[in-house]
Amino acid sequence: MIRVTRSVTLPEGEIELRTSRSSGPGGQHAQKSETRVEAIFDVEASEALTDTQKRRVLAKAGPVLRAVAQDERSQLRNKELATERLIESLRSALHVERKRVATKPSAAAKERRLEQKRRRGETKRLRKELE
């Protein structure tokens, strides 16, 4: 089980891992071994997410989440990286923005603002007198 948030844990079986040959330089090692890893998570088929969570992820990230890793020479390390990236994208898609609570400026803040305006006006008035 992989912990995504406090309330969501994913079974490892719901994340499909595909391997392929990595692109770029690397000589014989890169041409022979499949070190590139693509992690795929089907949101709609998931049993770990509730209907509300599925709707939220579908709206923000789409029906299928994908993450690719080909940074390392090791396939195992690339699997870890791809899984971490996928979980991070799922975590951000599940995140609920808190509503902002409107507040009024304090009396001291109003006073500071008015004082700055007075100083600025005084500076401009003095400049006019010099011209």
Sequence and secondary structure as in RCSB ss.txt:
>XXXX:A:sequence
MIRVTRSVTLPEGEIELRTSRSSGPGGQHAQKSETRVEAIFDVEASEALTDTQKRRVLAKAGPVLRAVAQDERSQ
LRNKELATERLIESLRSALHVERKRVATKPSAAAKERRLEQKRRRGETKRLRKELE
>XXXX:A:secstr
 EE SSS EE GGGEEEEEE   S  HHHHHHS  EEEEEEETTT SSS HHHHHHHHHHH SEEEEEE SSS H
HHHHHHHHHHHHHHHHHHH            HHHHHHHHHHHHHHHHHHHHHHHH 
